[in-house]
Amino acid sequence: MEPRLELRNITRAFGGRAVVRDVSLSVMPGQVTCLLGPSGCGKSTTLRIIAGVERPDAGEIRMDGQSIVGPGSFVPPERRGTGLMFQDFALFPHLSVFDNVAFGLTGSRTEKRIRVRELLEKVGLVRYVDSFPHEISGGEQQRVALARALAPRPRIMLMDEPFSGLDNRLRDGIRDETLSILKDEGTAVLLVTHEPEEAMRMADEIALMRRGGIVQQGAPYNVYNAPIDREAAAFFSDINVITGKVQGLLTETAFGKFMAPGQPDGAQVEIVIRPQHLKIDFDRGGHGPAPSPEAGAWARGIVERARFIGKESLVEFRMEADGGQLKATVPSVFLPKPGTPLWIAIRRDRCFVFPVTPKKDWRRRED
């Protein structure tokens, strides 16, 4: 099967500064791909290029195997068969729900009415067919915007932060409903967001962007569990970082030695571990000798602060061996007093070892 949407080496610069750098990706029919990254990394500019609002400086875009942007070709936006959804629902205030959904449709009044009713039934808004946007809630307006975007049966749906304006209580339900409808329609979806949770919840594939380029691409599970570097790991969650020097492919830490394959002797590396993968010895506390080696390599930490944050507790430690700071999350309520010594271990199968690289301001705005 051919990709519904394919980008090949798309590049765009403004004022001599590259905002989109050599971006390539493909989206299959019925697939949801998410462009994920911090504000200013080039996500929205990429979406505008696909929509036809911006022209790339280089590269090619193909839809169903046909070139729509490239050397010698440029299909205007209205002929691309794409639907658009944005944070601003952009409904026409003077038109009814029916007329908003029917706005982009061609054909007879009867054909329009059949299509509009079909979509309003899918989004559960048939009873509001004659209402105006100001007479319905924000969540209902979002559903009308979805129905309007789907009405012409677009081959591709482009979505730019479409749920960020919704109340948290509504967001999850509407996202799930939207995803179900888009799958039913067989639409290829490219979703732009800066929220990792939204990307993990909706996407079949995530393309992680940074400074205008895609740095990692794959299924949500793989991108989360096999980050390409420290910045990628940190984008999805809080992280702990333990630094060390390589000697004979090993790095010595307070938690024992870690493998550092491919790193030369003397190289500085960072061992990255998420807070939920730290293990605390609740039974023995900080008293007596370290737990047995079978339990793993343990080190003693002194509690600096503990907070309950809903479903879990966050405990911050100062490590006794080197004074380093670590955070651990524990399910339910666990609030040891500051100054309490506790034994800590880390799950080696959940650690990532990366070479130390110069720090970059990867959140700076670029588009």
N, C-alpha and C positions, 0 to 999 in steps of 0.2 A: 504494500500500500504506500502511495506517495504522501509526503507530508502535506497537510492543508496549508501550512505557512512555513516558509523557509527563509531565514536570513543568512546571507553569506558575506562575511567580512565588512559589515556596515560601519562606516566611520563618519563622524560629523564634528566640525570644529566651529567655534565662534571666536572672532577676533584673534585667530591664530592659536587658540587653546582648544585641544581635543576634548570634547564632552562625551562622545561615544567613540570607543576605540576598538575597531576590528571585531565587532560583535557578530557571532554566528550562533544560530539555534534553529530548531525545527519543532513544530507542533502538529500532532496528528489529529484527524477528526475525532471529536469526543474527548480530547485530552485537555487537561488544565495544566498550563505551565505558568510558573510564577517568576517574575523578575523581582528579586528580593535584594534590598540593600539600603544603606543609610540615605537620608535626604541629600540630594545633590550628586548622586553617583552616576546619573545618566539614564535612569529607568524611564522617566516620563518623556525625555527626548527620544528615546528609542521607540516608545509607543506612538509619538507624534509622527515619526518617520514612517512607521507602518501604516498609520491612518492617512498619510499623504499631506499632512499639515506642514511638515518639514521635508526637505530633500536632503539625502545623504551626499557627502562629498565623494564617497567611494563605496563600492559594494553593490550587492544585488538582493532584491526581494522577489520571491516566487510564491504564487498561490496556486495550489493544485498543479504544480509543474510549469505554470506559465509565468514568465517574467513580467512583473508589474513596475519594477524600478530597477534600472541598470543602464549600462551603456546603450544608448539609443532607444530606451523605453521609459515611459512614465505614464502610468494609468492614473487619471484624476481620481480624487477621493471618492466621489459619488458613484464611480463604476467599480469599486474594489470589493463590494459585497461584505463590508465590515460593519459591525455594530459597535457602538461606543457607550460606555457607562463611566460616569465620573462621580466624585464626592458630591458635587452639586448636581442634584437630580435634574435641574434645568427643564422642569415641566412648564408648559405654557399655562399661565394662571387664568387666562380668559377662556380656555378650552376645557370641556368636560373630560373625565377619565376616558370615555369612549374616544373622543376626538384626539386626545393626546396619543393614545395607543395606535389609532388609525392614521396618524399624521403622515407617516412615510409609506403608506400602502398605496398600491395601484389596483385597478380593477373596479368592478361594479360595487355599488353600495351593499348588495347582498353578500358578495365575497368578502368585503371588508368586515361586515358584521359577524360573519362566521369565524373569521380569523381572530377578531378582537375578543369575541366571547370565549373561544377556545383558550386564549392566553389568560384572560381574566379568571377563568375557571381554574387554571393551573396555579395562579398566584392567590386564589381565594378572594377575589375582589369583585365578583359579578354583581353583588348588591350595590356597589358604588359606581356602576357604569355611567350614571347621569350626574354624579357628584363632581365638584370642582376641587383642584388641589388643596385649597385652603380649608376644605371641609374634612380632610382626612389626615391621619397622623403621619409622622415622619417615616415610620416603617412601612406604612401603606403607600406613601409616595415613592419609596424605594422600589416597591413591587411594581408600581405603575411604570416607573422608569425602565425596569427590567423587561416588562411586557412590551413597551414601546420599542426597545432596542431589538427584541426578538421578532417583532411582527413581520419585518420583511424577509425573514429566514436568512440571516447573515451566515456566511460560511465561517466567519471568524468574529469572535467577540473580544474587544479590547476594553479592559477594565482598569481604571486608574484610581486606586484607593477608594473604591465605591462604597465601602461600609464604614469609613472612619467617622462620618458624621452621625452615626446612629448611637443611641443609648446602649450601654453595655448589655443591658438585660435583653435587648432585641437582637443584638448583632449576631450571636451564634445561630439562633433560629433562622434568621433571614439568609445568612451565608449558606446554611445547609439546604434551605429551600431553593436558593438560587442555583447552587451546584447541581441539585437533582434535576431541575428544569433544563439547565444547559446540557447535561448529559443526555437527557431524553431527546433533546433536539439534535444531538450529534454535532454540536457546535465546537469548533476548536477555540479554546479560550487562552488569552494571554493576560494575566493579572499582574498589576504592579502594586507592590506594598512594601512598607518598611517594617512591618510587624512579623517576626518569625513565626509566632503562634498562628497567625492567619495563613501564612504560606504552608505551614505543616498541616493545617486542618483541611485546606482546599486543594492543594496542588498534587498532581501526579508526578510532576518534575519541578525542581527548583533550579533556577539559574541565579547564583549569587553574584551580584555586581559590586564592584569597588573601583572608584576613580575611572569610570567610563567603560570598563571592560568586565567580561564575565570571568571570574576567577575559579569558579567551581560549578559543576552542573551534574544533576542526578536526582534519583528518587529522594524524598525527604529523609527517609531512614538513613540512607548512605551519606547524605550531606551532613546530617547531624552527628552521626557516629564515626565518620571518617573525614573530619575537617582537613582541608589542605594546609592550613597554617593556624597560628595562634589567633589571628584576627577573625578567621572564619569560625573558630570555636567560640570566641567571645561574643560574636554577633548573636548566637542562639541562646546564650545563658551566661550567668556569672561563672567565672573560672578561678581556680587557684593556680599559681605559677611558682614552680620550684626551679631555681637555676643551679647549674652545676657545670663542671669541666670534664671532658671526655679523656679517659685514660684506658687504652686497650679495649675500645668499643664499649666501655662501661662508664657510668656516671655515678659517683658516690653522693648519697643524700642522707638525711636523717632517717629515712625510711629504707635504707639499704641501697644496693646497687641496681641501676637500671640500664638496660641495653640501649645503646645509641648507634644502631647500624648505619654505616655509611659516613659517619662523622670522624674526622681525623683527630689524633691525639692533640689535646690542648684546646680543642674547639669548645666554645660555650654553647650550652643547649638549655632549652626550657622544657620542663616536664609539666604538662597542663592536665589538670583534673577538675571535673565539675564538683561543686559542693555536695551533691547528693551521692557521690561515690566515695566519700570519706566514711570510714567505719569507726565508731566510738565503742570502747569497752565499758559498757554501763555497769557490769557486775563488780569489777575490781576497782573502778575509779582510777585514781592516780596513786594508789597505795601499793606498796610491795614492788617486786620485780616486774619487768615487762611480761606480758602474756607469752605463752609458749610460741616457739617459731612456727609451729604448724598453722597458727592463726595468721601468719604473714609477718612482715617487718613492721614493728610498732615504734612510735616515738611519742614522747610525752608533751602535751600542750597545756597551757594555762588559760582557762576561760577568761576572756576580756569582756564579752557582752553576749547576752542571749535574748532573743526576741521571738515572740509568737507572731507569725505572719499569715494566719489563716489555717491552711491545711497542714502546715509544717512549722517547725521552729528553726531559726537561723542562729547558729552558735559560732562566735568568732574566737579564735585562739591565737595566742602568741606561743610559738614553739620554743621549748626549753633549750633545745640544742643550739639553735642559731638565731633565735629572736625573730624568725620569719612569721608572717601573718597568714593564717588559713581560715577559711570559712567552711562550715559543714551544715547541711540541712538534714533535719530529722523529722520523720512523720509524727504528727500529733504534737502534744505538748511536752517539751523537754527544756527546762529553764534552769540550768545549774548556775550557782552564784559566781560572780566574778572572783577570780583567784583560785577556783577549783581546778586541781590538776586531773587530767584525764588522758588515758592512752588512746592514740589515734593510729589507724592504718589506712592505706589507700588501695583501691582496687586496681591492680596493675593492668588488668584487661581493659580498663576504662581510661588509661592514661595515654596521652599523646606526647611524643617527643619531637620537638622542632628545633632547628638551629636558631640561635639568637640572630635577629636581623635588626638593622637600625629602625628606631621608632619612627612611624609616619603618622601624620594627622589624617587618618583615613576617613574622618567625618567631615572634612572641609567641603564646602559647597562648590560644585563644579558645573551645575546647570541651572 
